[in-house]
């Protein structure tokens, strides 16, 4: 997410922790988080993918 949003990794980490505690994510970070989850889900469901 940090690379895709051009936000420092420690700043993204603080945002994600705040989100887990009920604070809203900035829209761009929320959209990239959704996209990252989708990318991960597609890789996991791909034929021949190993279980986590």
Secondary structure as GFF3:
##gff-version 3
##sequence-region A 1 52
A	DSSP	alpha_helix	2	5	.	.	.	ID=ss1
A	DSSP	alpha_helix	9	20	.	.	.	ID=ss2
A	DSSP	alpha_helix	27	45	.	.	.	ID=ss3
###
